[in-house]
Amino acid sequence: MELQARPKNQRLWHGPHRDSGYGASVGIANYGGDYRPQYQFRRVVVRENIVRLFQGVANANFLGIQLWSNENLLAQRNILDLLNPYPIQGVINKAAAYFNNQSPTGALIRGVDSQTETNQTKYDELATFVEDAFSLSI
């Protein structure tokens, strides 16, 4: 899937990631709103996708995966080639698990809770749990 800019009047997302002139494109998105304790999506699996920028487009606001209002979420083995340092973002998810999402160079990409403006809350990555368990067992 390749992302390219779209006109400002076609903006789908109205959060803090805005730029001048274009709406932030999102490769894979579901939006369910904030109706807690009821979540809009009971079980969501986002697996083995490739998301990259359209050739010649350079925009750090584009997102690879943005998931809202999921009761059980698994994002696994996705490859994201984007300029955004936080290409996988979740909002209002009850139980979210991320495993082996990578950049094309093989760097691990962790999901973040984008409900905060600074994107400092990173979701736990199952790959780091496996590495920790292995290192403790030695």
C-alpha positions in Angstrom: 0.0 0.0 0.0 1.5 3.4 -1.0 0.5 6.6 0.7 0.3 10.0 -1.0 -1.0 13.4 0.0 -4.6 14.3 -0.3 -6.3 17.7 -0.4 -7.0 19.4 3.0 -10.8 19.2 2.6 -10.5 15.3 2.4 -9.0 15.1 5.9 -10.1 11.9 7.7 -8.3 12.4 10.9 -8.6 15.5 13.1 -5.9 14.8 15.7 -2.6 16.5 16.5 -0.8 15.3 13.4 -1.6 18.0 10.9 0.5 19.8 8.4 0.0 22.8 6.3 -2.0 22.1 3.2 -2.6 18.3 3.3 -4.4 15.9 5.5 -2.4 13.1 7.1 -2.8 9.9 5.1 -3.2 6.6 7.0 -2.5 3.3 5.3 -4.7 1.1 7.6 -7.2 2.7 9.9 -10.3 1.9 11.9 -12.1 4.5 13.9 -14.7 3.6 16.5 -14.8 6.6 18.7 -14.7 6.7 22.5 -17.7 4.8 23.8 -16.0 3.0 26.8 -16.6 0.7 28.5 -18.0 -0.7 25.2 -15.4 -1.0 22.4 -16.5 -0.8 18.8 -14.3 -3.6 17.5 -14.2 -6.8 19.6 -11.2 -8.5 17.9 -8.9 -6.9 15.3 -5.9 -8.5 13.6 -3.6 -6.4 11.4 -1.0 -8.8 10.0 1.7 -8.9 7.2 1.0 -5.6 5.5 3.5 -3.4 3.7 2.9 0.3 3.9 5.2 2.9 2.2 5.2 6.4 0.8 4.3 7.0 -2.8 7.4 7.6 -4.9 8.4 11.3 -4.6 6.2 12.1 -1.5 8.0 13.1 1.7 5.7 13.8 4.6 6.5 13.0 8.2 2.8 13.1 9.3 1.7 10.1 7.3 0.8 7.1 9.5 1.1 3.4 8.6 -1.5 2.0 11.0 -4.0 3.8 13.2 -6.4 1.8 15.3 -9.2 3.1 17.6 -11.6 1.5 20.1 -10.5 -2.1 19.9 -11.2 -4.5 22.7 -8.5 -7.1 21.6 -5.9 -5.9 19.1 -3.0 -7.7 17.4 -0.7 -5.9 15.0 1.9 -8.4 13.7 4.6 -8.7 11.1 3.9 -5.4 9.3 6.6 -3.6 7.4 6.3 0.2 7.4 8.6 2.5 5.3 7.5 5.9 6.4 9.2 9.1 7.7 7.0 9.3 10.9 8.9 8.1 13.9 5.7 6.7 15.3 4.0 5.0 12.3 1.8 2.6 14.4 -0.6 4.4 16.6 -3.4 3.2 18.8 -6.1 5.2 20.7 -8.6 3.8 23.3 -7.6 0.2 23.0 -8.3 -2.2 25.9 -5.8 -5.0 25.1 -3.3 -4.2 22.4 -0.4 -6.5 21.4 2.3 -5.7 18.9 4.7 -8.2 17.5 7.6 -8.0 15.0 6.5 -4.9 13.2 9.6 -3.6 11.3 11.1 -1.0 9.0 12.6 -2.2 5.7 16.0 -2.3 7.4 14.7 -4.7 10.1 14.5 -2.1 12.9 11.7 -2.9 15.4 8.8 -0.5 15.3 6.7 -0.2 18.5 3.2 1.0 18.6 2.4 4.2 20.6 -0.7 5.6 22.3 -1.4 8.6 20.2 -4.0 9.9 22.7 -1.1 11.9 24.2 0.3 14.8 22.2 3.9 13.8 22.7 3.4 10.1 21.7 5.6 9.0 24.7 3.4 6.1 25.8 4.8 3.1 23.8 2.9 -0.2 23.8 4.9 -3.3 24.9 6.4 -5.2 22.1 6.1 -9.0 22.4 9.5 -9.4 20.8 11.1 -7.5 23.7 9.3 -9.8 26.1 10.8 -12.8 24.4 14.3 -11.3 24.4 14.0 -10.5 28.1 12.7 -14.0 29.0 15.6 -15.5 27.0 18.2 -13.3 28.7 16.9 -14.1 32.1 16.9 -17.8 31.5 20.6 -17.9 30.8 
